[in-house]
Amino acid sequence: MAKYSYYPGNAARQSCLEVEDTIQPMSSSLGIQLIEMPGYSSDGGDVIKQSNKFLQLVLNARNFAIAEENGHDIITACASAHGNMSDALQRLQSDANLLAEVNTTLEKTTGKNFSGEIQTHHLLHVLVEDIGLDTIRSKVTNPLDMKVAGYYGSMMQREGFCANDDPFNPSYFEQLIEALGGTPIDYDSKTASVGAPSLLTLDKPVMQMTAKVLSQAKSAGAQLLVSACTLSHANLDSYQNKARKHTGKDTNLPVIHLSELVAFALGYHVDRFAQLRTRALVIGG
């Protein structure tokens, strides 16, 4: 089995419990072993560094040290978490003095040390590159049979952060949707931000960004939007009505997470998948 230290991110075990419901059976079916990271902390959510960049680096280094104790690279199903961790890794691995400074603080406060060797991976990249689309295709028992738009978000779409996918015009999500029996829908805003970290302070701009992604995906023919980010997922799903009121755009579209999509296609949570199909037929597309 492919073994990874599992980092749920800031939302999967709080506001996105559906991710936890589906990522475990999905991983088991595909030969991925998720190893818990005892005592993991927030990666900073791209918020803490606005006032204290060093603290965010230390928080991430602590998680990296926990993963090193496990002996396995990190996997996460959240694009924001992956982007934050990748950024921290890049900084620490390219600056020996900074790594030493961070480790000094880390050792004083937690007794841990990060060697700089661990890597972080997003679930989407692991599915396409490590598990393989042919393997996934062979395990599908409930083909999606829907028009599906993938939402990458912006946080992991930097060169070096998105594995071998194209940072500017990615296609991994579309390839995966097709392997799961769906029809992938391409649209302009699939890598655009929905401002998830700014929701508490920049309400109107965030609703405009959220509405843009939802309305463009629906106008392109999507019956369903699937997010690779648990933080962005909350904006796209929970704030649809608010985004519509702010902009007047059609934002009524079912939204689920990547792990749900794969788990449903592999035969898990059949009742929830049937309900999703009904909702997609009623309001999608």
Secondary structure, 3 states (H helix, E strand, C coil): CEEEEECCCCCCCCCCHHHHHHHHHHHHHCCEEEEECCCCCCCCCCCHHHCCHHHHHHHHHHHHHHHHHHCCCEEECCHHHHHHHHHHHHHHHHCHHHHHHHHHHHHHHHCCCCCCCCCEEEHHHHHHHHHHHHHHHHCCCCCCCCEEEEECCCCCCCCCCCCCCCCCCCCHHHHHHHHCCCEEECCCCCCCCCCHHHCCCCHHHHHHHHHHHHHHHHHCCCCEEEECCHHHHHHHHHCHHHHHHHHCCCCCCCEEEHHHHHHHHCCCCHHHHHHHHHHHHHHCC
